[in-house]
Amino acid sequence: MTRALVLLGVLLGGVSPLQAAGVERFAVVVGNNVAPVEDLMALHYADDDAARLYEFLTAAGHRARLLPVLDEESQSTFPRLVSHAVPPGRQQVLEVLSQVQTEMKAAHERGAIVEFVFAFAGHGKGGPEGGAIFLLDGPFTRQDLSTHVVGASPADFNHILIDACDSYFMVAARGGAYQDDRVGTPDAMDLVRNYLEGDGPTQDVRTGWLVSTNQAAQTHEFQGFGAGVFSHVVHSALTGAADANRDGSVEYSEVLAYAAAAAQQISDPRARLNVFGRAPPRDVHHPLMDLRTARFAHFLRLGPDISGRLYVEDDRNVRYVDLHKAPGTDVILALADARVYRVVRDGDGREARVDLKLMRRGAVRLGDFVAPNRAARGGGEMRRELFAIPFDSGFYRGFVASQQLTPAVAGSTFEPPEASRQGWLPQRPRFLFGIPGLVMLGGGGLLGVGAGVATLLTKLAYDAYVVTLRETGLPDAQQEQRINALRITAGLLVAGGLAALALGGILVAVELLWPAGRGEETP
């Protein structure tokens, strides 16, 4: 029945299936700093990458599970996540996957469209039998990925994000020595394509992929970001920075173009970010992040007057987004749940502060850029070369043409409501007070009619009693009681009618003055 109503809404209303149906989203986010063998260096930011993505997906409305061992510094940065984090051992990962798959089946039974994200940041290793990403206690192989993640998923769409060495199981380790790095060579790219075109999890038509294919140490973990570069670029793209056509739907081709723009000016081939991705063959336009149906409470609007290299960080100094904004463009960024963000111009270091109020949902605009009262971060050549060229619709069109990708189809422009226009009250469902108010007004009117009838009956009974009293000279106790009862009834009806009219008027006024929600934009 539910799916029939969804189909009717699509046919009659001209809306997308995701907007017409209830969408339930799930995620499993794994991060592992530990090196699996002695010749690999331990990572610093894989746990941070997992924590940042978990916060972002949770704000978007995903029911997410987090599986890193947060190091001491990360526990200080993300104290609220410590109790949520599960050690990423093989048994724990399989148990969490099983739990999430049960929840996804239940969502299907409710008639929902189900989406699933599996993300990993950490070490990986190639080999003759394929390859593996490494959990705390050992490898999680390509076959494991196929069987336990993709094959067992009941979701309508799966999204796989892997930031690891040998991400499609290349040769060098994430952060490994350059002499082991074969990234960027024809043989390496052929190996990636052969893997994705062969038997395995990539043949699932519901599943899209984003993976990194380069292994230079300075690219994968960058102190200037406090994150893995691939993870940070993808995170930035998903917030809306990659939404080239501004329709609120971040497609795979837009993320790939955004990553290409971010890395285009990197001169060292060892450090160049190469990202491979593929949208779900079932629907090549299916978004990796749909800002229209996600549950973000706040958005940041960067208007046409703002341009150049910018980065956004929160009140914990956690880097949130990097972008190079073209002049004259309008960018909408979805914000996770933080009270304060800072937008910093990378050229002069001036920053604009964004204070978010939980009771005012929607899009906020920047104030003036002012000189900061703190030192800017360093980063050397890598920082100067990343995000060195603007990303806009022109770059996107050129990229998809050069890569022979199917371009995104532009829908209506995504316009979340302005938070500044909503007053201090939170949004509420439409007609929440209006319908009860109208009912109370109608009830008050009926009570008023009843009061009039009771008053008329009281007068008739009183007049008749007076005539009888004159004729007989004898009082009638029963008649007096009847008259008193009618008087009391009339009084109660008048009081009830006035109260209903007053309350109904108040409810209607609240309906007119309190802002209602606007569809799926800011639920």
Secondary structure, DSSP 8 states (H G I E B T S, - for coil): -HHHHHHHHHHHH---HHHHS-EEEEEEEEE----SSTTS---SSHHHHHHHHHHHHHHHT-EEEEE----HHHHHH-GGGTTT-----HHHHHHHHHHHHHHHHHHHHTT-EEEEEEEEEE-EEEETTEEEEEETTEEEEHHHIIIIIIIT---SEEEEEEEETTTTS-SS-TT--GGG--TTSHHHHHHHHHHHHSSSGGG-TTEEEEEE----HHHHEETTTTEEHHHHHHHHIIIIIT-TT-SSEEEHHHHHHHHHHHHTT---TTT---EEEE--TT-TT-EEEETTTS--SEEEEE-TT--EEEEEEETT--EEEEEEE-TT--EEEEE-S-SEEEEEETTT--EEEEE--TTS-EEEE----B--SS-----HHHHHHTT-S-BSHHHHHHHHHHHT-------S-----BGGGSTTS--B-TTTTHHHHHHHHHHHHHHHHHHHHHHHHHHHHHHHHHHHHHHH----HHHHHHHHHHHHHHHHHHHHHHHHHHHHHHHHHHHHHS-B--TTS--
